[in-house]
Amino acid sequence: MAVVQEQIHSVLVLEDDTVLSSALKDFLEEEGWEVDCAGTAAEARTKLASHIYDLVLADYRLPDQDALTVFDEIHERSPLTKVMLMTGVVNGEIATQAFRKGASDLIYKPFEIAELEERINKLMAAGVSLEEVSPPGENGIECPDIIGESGALKRVLQMTDMVARTKATALITGESGTGKELVALTIHQRSARRKKAFVAINCGAIPEHLLEDELFGHVKGAYTDARGERMGKFEKADQGSLFLDEIGNMPLSLQMKLLRVLELQQLERLGSNDIIKTDVRIIAATNCD
């Protein structure tokens, strides 16, 4: 039974015992993982600043600090990263703190490799499910439309690649002009929905009464100028992705209607009581807090 599915890319082993660290590195590399190792919390922070990992295996006791001190940083940089705490201390308080800090699993030392393999399999299969996607570029983060070599941009692309392989709704934040729509399109192109439509709409550039029509469409006679049926953005994006740019500018009254569509995965065109089923992945963006 192999630990690594094709989509899984990298793991950080945070362990100060060099013998165990080396053994874990050899095992994981044999299973297809890209492996980085760190022996202290400080060294782990350095690596986390330049890379986003699918999994972190962290020993509780480290020479400088306990591993829990870096858990917040791990999840701040990458909420999708799974964390497994390794410890030889059977202590309920430690376990409670670990899970409160965002640990996904805990394994007690000493453990057999077969047990670790089984636990990693279950861990990576749990939570947000991974979708089947086309292979990324040779370095795992290349995108033909996004060009750059900076560490910050590479981290953005690593996160984009991870998000694309899930079914999760995504929120992209950043100032105007930083390329949020391009990131959204990259998520779509790398996802299992890539063969379906990518539909974008700027929620802040359209008046409220027109925005509802744009999103949900209308039937003939819905209002004075409605001379025929019109398909909304949700229907156009069915089976694909809908990019809601500047979502923070959407009027509250319309947010309530949008929430109902997201919860029930169905909508009604303006002027109609007929239910239309919809299967859309939402990618939203905002330049506001």
Disulfide bonds with the S-S distance in Angstrom:
none
